[in-house]
Every structure is written in C-alpha cells, then in structure tokens.
C-alpha cells in the first residue's frame, strides 16, 4: 500500500466522523449476539451501521473457513490469509464506512489474530505490527471476558473433545492476551458471565455517541 494509505489507515483524519467498534473475547462469550444487539440498537438511534465479522465472506475468508474441513493450514499460511482478508476488509468496507460517518461493528478483528495465531506460536506483537501497517485502530474495543471453564461449558466442549482452538490451554492463552489489552485507551472489559441483557446495556452505554 502507499504511504498515504498507511497514514489514512492508522492515523484518523479530520473528515473521519464515524466509528469502528470491535467486539472481542474467547469462544462462548457471546460476541456475535452482542454485535447484533448493538447494531440493532444503534440503528434505532438513527445511526448508519454496518455489521461485519472476521474472517469475512470474501475469497480469503472463504479459504480460511474451508481449511476447517479440507485440512488445517500451516501457521504461516493461516496468518497470510488473515492479513489478505483483513486488508481487503479495511479497504472495501471499514474505512469507506467510517470516513462517510457510519459505524462499523466487527465481531473479531486483528486482536483475535494476536490471540489465536499467537496460541499457535507466532509472536502476538509481530502479528500486531503486521496488521497495524494497514488496519486502523478501533475507536472502541469491547472485550467480553469469561473464565475458560464457563466458556467450555457454554460451547459444549470438555477436555479430550476439543479442537485445537477450543482446548483449555489455548483458550486460556487467548483470554490472557485479550485481558492484556485492557490498558489500551480504547479498550473496555465487560463481564460476559452476566445475563445477555445486562451485558448489552453495558455495551450500549460504551457506544453512545
């Protein structure tokens, strides 16, 4: 990408009036549910809202999803596909929506790459640097936090039955990484063990314009 594009992606410009809201957390925390509830609530308030997720339904995202059944990618291939998928997502949806004043709500972003590809052995900070070369920082990062035992109960997985990303150690690594982002100025941690409506009220309060 050009240096001008890099600057636009990482350093908000005066014409930027929208928001990028990211919802993160380990499996079982209710990210998709909360993203949908938030999108509906903000639309009722009159905002233009685009709800999306990663990996996307684009060509690179499809390759990532297909790998779940056709055979696991190497960690290097997996990260490469995530980067290509995210770069297309940023260029075609995220930045255009935010620059024209809309709100983008994402279920997972590059913080998930830091967590899940980090759990496979790549340095999370290296992953972050590769992503922030083109991906904008979120205006609001919501981390839905849940202890690993409760998360495993929610997704119906017990030791010995989980795939690699659902195993206890991997989930604990991911949870610890997400909590390690709590000091970021744009980050907020919410207890996801609460009732769904209680979590939604906290999420909505954070996202009031």
BELMO-V451927 format. One record per residue. N is the residue number from 1. PHI is phi in whole degrees, 0 to 359 (NA if undefined). PSI is psi in whole degrees, 0 to 359 (none if undefined). Layout:
N_PHI_PSI, N_PHI_PSI
//
This chain:
1_NA_159, 2_282_164, 3_296_326, 4_297_320, 5_293_320, 6_302_316, 7_296_317, 8_297_327, 9_283_327, 10_253_345, 11_232_104, 12_307_139, 13_256_164, 14_303_328, 15_281_356, 16_282_118, 17_237_350, 18_273_194, 19_220_145, 20_251_116, 21_247_124, 22_244_134, 23_246_121, 24_235_169, 25_151_163, 26_289_167, 27_303_139, 28_96_357, 29_274_349, 30_90_28, 31_302_310, 32_297_318, 33_299_313, 34_292_325, 35_297_317, 36_293_316, 37_297_320, 38_294_316, 39_301_316, 40_296_318, 41_294_318, 42_290_325, 43_296_320, 44_297_334, 45_278_357, 46_99_6, 47_277_148, 48_279_120, 49_234_132, 50_244_120, 51_260_130, 52_216_182, 53_206_163, 54_229_142, 55_298_155, 56_278_185, 57_266_11, 58_285_181, 59_301_319, 60_285_323, 61_296_322, 62_296_321, 63_299_320, 64_295_318, 65_292_321, 66_296_329, 67_296_340, 68_294_334, 69_249_333, 70_270_349, 71_130_135, 72_296_133, 73_289_157, 74_295_160, 75_298_325, 76_293_316, 77_296_317, 78_300_313, 79_295_320, 80_300_316, 81_294_320, 82_298_318, 83_296_316, 84_294_318, 85_297_316, 86_290_322, 87_297_318, 88_295_319, 89_300_314, 90_297_313, 91_290_322, 92_264_336, 93_233_307, 94_295_300, 95_295_315, 96_302_321, 97_292_314, 98_293_319, 99_293_335, 100_264_9, 101_98_5, 102_274_171, 103_250_132, 104_251_126, 105_248_118, 106_250_131, 107_268_98, 108_82_147, 109_208_203, 110_290_347, 111_294_329, 112_292_324, 113_297_318, 114_302_321, 115_283_304, 116_281_319, 117_286_333, 118_296_322, 119_294_338, 120_271_355, 121_123_356, 122_271_141, 123_300_120, 124_303_326, 125_290_326, 126_296_318, 127_298_317, 128_298_316, 129_298_318, 130_298_320, 131_285_318, 132_284_358, 133_291_339, 134_221_341, 135_265_131, 136_289_149, 137_294_147, 138_288_153, 139_286_323, 140_224_127, 141_245_117, 142_256_120, 143_255_111, 144_274_116, 145_254_138, 146_208_140, 147_292_155, 148_297_320, 149_300_315, 150_294_320, 151_298_316, 152_296_322, 153_298_316, 154_295_322, 155_267_5, 156_70_35, 157_241_137, 158_240_159, 159_308_138, 160_92_348, 161_244_356, 162_270_152, 163_281_180, 164_302_318, 165_281_350, 166_256_358, 167_291_150, 168_305_312, 169_296_319, 170_294_317, 171_296_322, 172_295_319, 173_302_313, 174_296_317, 175_299_315, 176_299_321, 177_294_315, 178_300_316, 179_295_332, 180_292_348, 181_271_358, 182_299_336, 183_276_353, 184_298_141, 185_298_339, 186_260_3, 187_261_146, 188_218_132, 189_258_132, 190_236_136, 191_289_110, 192_274_5, 193_277_352, 194_287_170, 195_299_150, 196_306_317, 197_293_325, 198_294_318, 199_297_316, 200_301_318, 201_298_320, 202_292_319, 203_298_313, 204_296_321, 205_299_320, 206_294_332, 207_259_10, 208_297_135, 209_277_none
//
